[in-house]
Amino acid sequence: MHIERNIVFWVGAIAVLCFMLWLLSPILLPFVLGLAIAYFLDPLNRRLIGHGMSRLLSAFIILSGFVLAFAIIALLITPPLFKQAMALIENVPAYADRIESLSHDPHYPWMKYIVGDSSGATGKSGDVMNQLVGYLTGMMNSLLTRGQAIVSLFSLIIITPVVAFYIGADWDVMVAGLDRLVPLRQRDTVHALMREIDTAIAGYIRGQSGVCLILGSYYALGLTLAGLDFGFLVGVVGGIISFIPYVGSLTAIVLSLVVAVAQFFPDWTHILIIAAVVLFGQFLEGNVLSPYLVGHSVGLHPVWLMFALFAFGYLFGFVGLLLAVPLAAATGVLIRFAVRRYLASPLYTGEQRAQIGFPTAGPPAA
């Protein structure tokens, strides 16, 4: 009965947590990012504390340096990003017309099966423009009526650093408070599990951040040198989204090839060069960067990882995609622990049945 009550309690607690995440997912992004930043900077914070500095002062100094470095990088890359984004919006009709003409070209009948048959009164260009106008109209309506976009931007720029500062300053107090809630008999087990989860999540967050930085720089430089229009924009976006496994790689290859086909087709040389740049980046990520920077700390099977991305993304949107890998890593640690306990339990070994008089396998009685 004691084990059953524990199981019911933890299942109920997880269900309530998932429900609250689903309910609050539209406002969680700045808090999730703030927590991730505080967690990312905690080792440096501890080093300063070890040299006699208070946690409050060390958190302020580290976060100020982080925000300053981020602001400098943003100021350097925002003008070209904004310029290329505006140019991309202006070129969408031309690219749509280009794709439409390719779908009608009798020399390339296979293009019709890739981009679709755009015959009709409006055509693909009209469809794209209608979608673009609808998106811009919806965005302006949100700005003018509910102000959600402004609130979201304000949250990311202002609230995220504030959340990161307070979590970083009170990290030890928060951990100690949670630790006091753990039953004394199970505290050693919980500590061991938390250390294993911390190793998995820390290895992923810190390692994958380095992967994103290197990949974004490589994609932006490589695609720009390859002559791709908006190569800097595509590279930076692909590098940032690489924090989410598989999604970043897919985004980089799809965006770069779509722009390359619209820009260079039928010049296959340039298209293949751009494809080679992106594919080499993915090879670099999978065989050099991720094994070296992330390693096997997450310990997740690729199928389980993809399932986690789909499940959390479906339930919680973009916040779910950010949380998918850390939560899947924590879940994996708990599942492996449960399997170890099950394999060592009397339910699996049958030792308890023999002790209380249940018959065991043996020769039949005479």
C-alpha positions as CSV (number, residue, x, y, z in Angstrom):
1,M,0.0,0.0,0.0
2,H,2.9,2.4,0.8
3,I,4.4,1.8,-2.7
4,E,1.0,2.3,-4.3
5,R,0.4,5.6,-2.5
6,N,3.8,6.8,-3.6
7,I,3.1,5.9,-7.2
8,V,-0.3,7.6,-7.1
9,F,1.2,10.7,-5.6
10,W,4.0,11.1,-8.1
11,V,1.8,10.3,-11.1
12,G,-0.7,13.0,-9.8
13,A,2.1,15.5,-9.3
14,I,3.5,15.0,-12.8
15,A,0.0,15.3,-14.3
16,V,-0.6,18.5,-12.4
17,L,2.8,19.9,-13.6
18,C,2.1,19.0,-17.2
19,F,-1.4,20.6,-17.0
20,M,0.1,23.8,-15.5
21,L,2.8,23.9,-18.3
22,W,0.1,23.5,-20.9
23,L,-2.1,26.1,-19.3
24,L,0.7,28.7,-18.9
25,S,2.7,27.9,-22.0
26,P,1.9,31.2,-23.8
27,I,3.7,33.2,-21.0
28,L,6.5,30.8,-20.0
29,L,9.1,31.7,-22.7
30,P,10.9,34.5,-20.8
31,F,10.9,32.5,-17.6
32,V,12.3,29.4,-19.3
33,L,15.0,31.4,-21.0
34,G,15.8,33.2,-17.7
35,L,16.1,29.8,-15.9
36,A,18.3,28.5,-18.7
37,I,20.6,31.5,-18.6
38,A,20.9,31.3,-14.8
39,Y,21.6,27.5,-15.0
40,F,24.2,28.1,-17.8
41,L,26.1,30.8,-15.8
42,D,25.9,29.0,-12.5
43,P,29.4,27.3,-12.7
44,L,31.0,30.7,-13.2
45,N,28.9,32.1,-10.4
46,R,30.2,29.4,-8.0
47,R,33.8,30.2,-9.0
48,L,33.3,33.8,-8.0
49,I,31.6,32.8,-4.7
50,G,34.6,30.5,-4.0
51,H,36.8,33.6,-4.2
52,G,34.9,35.2,-1.4
53,M,32.3,37.2,-3.4
54,S,28.7,37.2,-2.3
55,R,26.2,35.4,-4.5
56,L,24.1,38.5,-5.1
57,L,27.1,40.5,-6.3
58,S,28.5,37.7,-8.4
59,A,25.1,37.1,-10.0
60,F,24.9,40.8,-10.9
61,I,28.4,41.0,-12.3
62,I,28.1,37.8,-14.4
63,L,24.6,38.6,-15.7
64,S,25.7,42.2,-16.5
65,G,28.6,40.9,-18.5
66,F,26.4,38.3,-20.3
67,V,23.8,41.0,-21.2
68,L,26.5,43.4,-22.4
69,A,28.2,40.7,-24.6
70,F,24.8,39.7,-26.0
71,A,23.9,43.4,-26.6
72,I,27.2,44.0,-28.5
73,I,26.7,40.9,-30.6
74,A,23.1,41.9,-31.3
75,L,24.1,45.4,-32.3
76,L,26.7,43.9,-34.7
77,I,24.4,41.4,-36.4
78,T,20.9,43.1,-36.1
79,P,21.5,45.7,-38.9
80,P,22.4,43.2,-41.6
81,L,19.8,40.8,-40.4
82,F,17.1,43.4,-40.5
83,K,18.3,44.6,-43.9
84,Q,18.2,41.1,-45.3
85,A,14.9,40.3,-43.7
86,M,13.3,43.4,-45.4
87,A,14.9,42.5,-48.7
88,L,13.6,38.9,-48.4
89,I,10.1,40.2,-47.9
90,E,10.4,42.5,-50.9
91,N,11.7,39.6,-53.0
92,V,9.0,37.1,-52.0
93,P,6.8,38.0,-55.1
94,A,9.8,37.6,-57.5
95,Y,10.7,34.3,-56.0
96,A,7.1,33.1,-56.1
97,D,6.9,34.1,-59.8
98,R,10.2,32.3,-60.4
99,I,9.0,29.1,-58.8
100,E,5.7,29.4,-60.7
101,S,7.5,29.7,-64.1
102,L,9.7,26.7,-63.3
103,S,6.6,24.6,-62.6
104,H,5.3,25.5,-66.1
105,D,8.6,25.0,-67.9
106,P,8.2,22.0,-70.2
107,H,12.0,21.3,-70.0
108,Y,11.6,20.6,-66.3
109,P,8.3,18.7,-65.9
110,W,9.5,17.2,-62.6
111,M,9.4,20.6,-61.0
112,K,5.6,20.5,-61.1
113,Y,5.6,17.5,-58.7
114,I,7.9,19.4,-56.3
115,V,6.4,22.8,-56.2
116,G,2.9,21.8,-57.3
117,D,0.8,22.9,-60.2
118,S,0.3,26.6,-60.0
119,S,-2.2,26.9,-62.9
120,G,-5.3,29.0,-62.2
121,A,-6.3,32.5,-62.0
122,T,-4.2,33.5,-59.1
123,G,-1.2,31.2,-59.3
124,K,1.4,30.6,-56.7
125,S,2.6,34.2,-56.6
126,G,-0.9,35.3,-55.8
127,D,-1.3,32.6,-53.1
128,V,2.0,33.7,-51.5
129,M,1.1,37.3,-51.6
130,N,-2.3,36.6,-50.1
131,Q,-0.7,34.6,-47.3
132,L,1.9,37.3,-46.7
133,V,-0.7,40.1,-46.6
134,G,-2.8,38.0,-44.3
135,Y,0.1,37.4,-42.0
136,L,1.1,41.1,-41.9
137,T,-2.6,42.1,-41.3
138,G,-2.8,39.6,-38.4
139,M,0.4,40.9,-36.9
140,M,-0.7,44.5,-37.2
141,N,-4.1,43.6,-35.7
142,S,-2.3,42.0,-32.8
143,L,-0.1,45.1,-32.3
144,L,-3.0,47.5,-32.4
145,T,-5.6,45.6,-30.5
146,R,-4.1,43.2,-27.9
147,G,-0.5,44.3,-28.1
148,Q,0.7,40.7,-27.7
149,A,3.7,41.1,-29.9
150,I,4.9,44.1,-27.9
151,V,4.3,42.3,-24.6
152,S,6.2,39.3,-25.9
153,L,9.1,41.4,-27.1
154,F,9.2,43.4,-23.8
155,S,9.1,40.1,-21.9
156,L,12.1,38.7,-23.8
157,I,14.2,41.8,-23.5
158,I,13.4,43.0,-20.0
159,I,11.9,40.1,-18.0
160,T,14.3,37.4,-19.1
161,P,17.4,39.1,-17.6
162,V,15.5,40.0,-14.4
163,V,14.3,36.4,-14.0
164,A,17.9,35.2,-14.7
165,F,19.3,37.5,-12.0
166,Y,16.9,36.6,-9.3
167,I,17.2,32.9,-10.0
168,G,21.0,33.1,-10.1
169,A,21.1,35.1,-6.8
170,D,18.7,32.8,-5.0
171,W,19.9,29.5,-6.6
172,D,21.3,27.9,-3.4
173,V,18.3,29.0,-1.4
174,M,15.9,27.5,-3.9
175,V,17.9,24.2,-4.0
176,A,18.0,24.1,-0.2
177,G,14.3,24.7,0.0
178,L,13.4,21.9,-2.4
179,D,15.9,19.6,-0.7
180,R,14.1,20.1,2.7
181,L,10.9,18.7,1.1
182,V,12.5,15.4,0.2
183,P,11.8,12.6,2.7
184,L,14.9,11.8,4.8
185,R,14.8,8.1,4.0
186,Q,14.9,8.8,0.2
187,R,17.2,11.9,0.3
188,D,20.4,10.0,-0.8
189,T,18.5,8.4,-3.7
190,V,17.0,11.7,-4.8
191,H,20.5,13.4,-4.6
192,A,22.0,10.7,-6.8
193,L,19.2,11.1,-9.3
194,M,19.5,14.9,-9.3
195,R,23.3,14.7,-9.9
196,E,22.6,12.4,-12.9
197,I,19.9,14.6,-14.3
198,D,22.1,17.7,-13.7
199,T,25.0,16.0,-15.7
200,A,22.6,15.3,-18.6
201,I,21.0,18.7,-18.8
202,A,24.1,20.7,-18.1
203,G,26.0,18.8,-20.8
204,Y,23.2,19.5,-23.3
205,I,22.6,23.2,-22.5
206,R,26.2,24.3,-22.4
207,G,27.4,22.0,-25.2
208,Q,24.5,22.8,-27.5
209,S,25.0,26.5,-27.0
210,G,28.5,26.2,-28.3
211,V,27.3,24.1,-31.2
212,C,24.7,26.8,-32.1
213,L,27.3,29.6,-32.0
214,I,29.8,27.7,-34.2
215,L,27.2,26.5,-36.6
216,G,25.5,29.9,-37.0
217,S,28.9,31.5,-37.7
218,Y,29.8,28.8,-40.2
219,Y,26.4,28.9,-42.0
220,A,26.4,32.7,-42.2
221,L,29.9,32.9,-43.5
222,G,29.7,29.9,-45.8
223,L,26.4,30.8,-47.5
224,T,27.4,34.4,-47.9
225,L,30.7,33.5,-49.6
226,A,28.8,31.0,-51.8
227,G,26.8,33.9,-53.1
228,L,23.4,33.0,-51.7
229,D,21.0,35.9,-51.3
230,F,20.1,36.4,-47.7
231,G,22.9,33.9,-46.8
232,F,23.7,35.7,-43.6
233,L,20.0,35.7,-42.5
234,V,19.6,32.0,-43.3
235,G,22.8,31.0,-41.6
236,V,22.1,32.9,-38.3
237,V,18.5,31.5,-38.2
238,G,19.7,28.0,-38.9
239,G,22.4,28.2,-36.2
240,I,20.0,29.6,-33.5
241,I,17.4,27.0,-34.2
242,S,20.1,24.2,-34.1
243,F,19.5,24.4,-30.3
244,I,16.5,22.2,-31.1
245,P,17.9,18.9,-32.5
246,Y,16.9,18.0,-36.1
247,V,14.8,21.2,-36.5
248,G,17.8,23.4,-37.0
249,S,19.4,21.2,-39.6
250,L,16.1,20.8,-41.5
251,T,15.5,24.6,-41.4
252,A,19.0,25.4,-42.7
253,I,18.8,22.9,-45.7
254,V,15.2,23.8,-46.7
255,L,15.7,27.6,-46.5
256,S,19.0,27.5,-48.3
257,L,17.9,25.2,-51.1
258,V,14.6,27.1,-51.7
259,V,16.5,30.4,-52.0
260,A,19.2,28.8,-54.1
261,V,16.7,27.2,-56.6
262,A,14.8,30.5,-56.9
263,Q,18.1,32.4,-57.4
264,F,20.3,30.2,-59.5
265,F,18.2,27.5,-61.3
266,P,19.2,26.0,-63.7
267,D,22.8,26.7,-62.7
268,W,23.4,23.5,-60.8
269,T,26.9,24.4,-59.9
270,H,25.9,27.1,-57.4
271,I,23.0,25.1,-56.1
272,L,25.3,22.1,-55.4
273,I,27.9,24.4,-53.8
274,I,25.3,25.8,-51.4
275,A,24.0,22.3,-50.7
276,A,27.5,21.1,-50.0
277,V,28.1,24.0,-47.5
278,V,25.0,23.1,-45.5
279,L,25.6,19.3,-45.7
280,F,29.2,19.8,-44.5
281,G,27.9,21.9,-41.6
282,Q,25.5,19.1,-40.7
283,F,28.4,16.5,-41.0
284,L,30.5,18.8,-38.8
285,E,27.6,19.0,-36.2
286,G,26.9,15.3,-36.1
287,N,30.5,14.0,-36.1
288,V,32.7,16.7,-34.5
289,L,30.8,19.4,-32.6
290,S,28.0,17.4,-30.9
291,P,30.3,14.5,-29.9
292,Y,33.0,16.8,-28.6
293,L,30.8,19.6,-27.0
294,V,27.7,17.6,-26.0
295,G,29.0,14.1,-26.0
296,H,26.7,11.3,-24.7
297,S,25.7,13.2,-21.6
298,V,22.0,13.3,-22.6
299,G,21.9,9.5,-23.1
300,L,18.7,9.5,-25.3
301,H,17.9,7.2,-28.2
302,P,17.3,9.2,-31.4
303,V,13.7,7.8,-31.7
304,W,12.9,8.8,-28.1
305,L,14.4,12.2,-28.8
306,M,12.3,12.8,-31.9
307,F,9.2,11.6,-30.1
308,A,9.9,14.0,-27.3
309,L,10.3,16.9,-29.7
310,F,7.0,16.1,-31.4
311,A,5.1,15.5,-28.2
312,F,6.3,18.5,-26.3
313,G,6.1,20.7,-29.4
314,Y,2.5,19.7,-30.0
315,L,1.5,20.2,-26.3
316,F,3.4,23.3,-25.4
317,G,4.4,25.0,-28.7
318,F,7.8,26.6,-29.1
319,V,8.4,26.5,-25.3
320,G,7.8,22.8,-25.5
321,L,10.5,22.5,-28.2
322,L,13.0,24.3,-25.9
323,L,12.1,22.1,-23.0
324,A,11.8,18.8,-24.9
325,V,15.4,17.7,-24.6
326,P,16.0,18.6,-20.9
327,L,12.7,17.1,-19.9
328,A,13.3,14.0,-22.0
329,A,16.8,13.6,-20.5
330,A,15.4,13.9,-16.9
331,T,12.6,11.4,-17.8
332,G,15.2,9.0,-19.2
333,V,17.2,9.1,-16.0
334,L,14.1,8.4,-14.0
335,I,13.0,5.5,-16.3
336,R,16.5,3.9,-16.1
337,F,16.4,4.2,-12.3
338,A,12.9,2.6,-12.2
339,V,14.1,-0.2,-14.4
340,R,17.1,-0.8,-12.1
341,R,14.9,-0.9,-9.1
342,Y,12.4,-3.3,-10.8
343,L,15.2,-5.7,-11.8
344,A,16.4,-5.7,-8.2
345,S,13.0,-6.1,-6.6
346,P,11.3,-9.3,-5.4
347,L,8.6,-8.7,-8.0
348,Y,11.3,-9.6,-10.7
349,T,13.6,-12.0,-8.8
350,G,10.8,-13.9,-7.0
351,E,12.8,-14.0,-3.8
352,Q,10.0,-12.8,-1.6
353,R,7.6,-15.6,-3.0
354,A,10.1,-18.2,-1.9
355,Q,10.5,-16.7,1.6
356,I,6.7,-16.7,2.4
357,G,6.2,-20.3,1.4
358,F,5.2,-20.1,-2.3
359,P,6.4,-23.3,-4.1
360,T,9.4,-22.8,-6.3
361,A,10.3,-24.7,-9.5
362,G,11.8,-28.2,-8.8
363,P,11.2,-31.9,-9.3
364,P,7.6,-33.1,-8.8
365,A,6.7,-34.6,-5.4
366,A,6.8,-38.4,-5.3
